Amino acid sequence: PYQLLNAASHRLVNQGGSGQIQLWQFLLELLSDSSNSFIQWEGTNGEFKNAEGNKTEID
């Protein structure tokens, strides 16, 4: 999972700007990535969930 997070953050930072990203930008990048397996859209109301339940730390 760390490699996926690292790749998403690098894509966002390399798009230009100050190099800082907002949390919503990072989450949207993860949700838009079809190879992502640990965060996913839930329904059609803009909600998402952690696919691994309560696990929130990166091993």
C-alpha positions, 0 to 999 in steps of 0.5 A: 500500500505504501507504494500506491500512496507514494505514487499518488502523492508524487503525481499530485505534487508534480502537477505544478504549484507550490508542492503542497496538496490538500487532503481532499486532493490526495483522497480524490487521486486515490479514489480515481486510481483503478489499481487502488484496493484500500479506499473506494466509493460508497454509493452515489452520494460522494461518500467513500470508505476504507476497504480494509475496515478499521485499519488506517495505518500503513504497514 
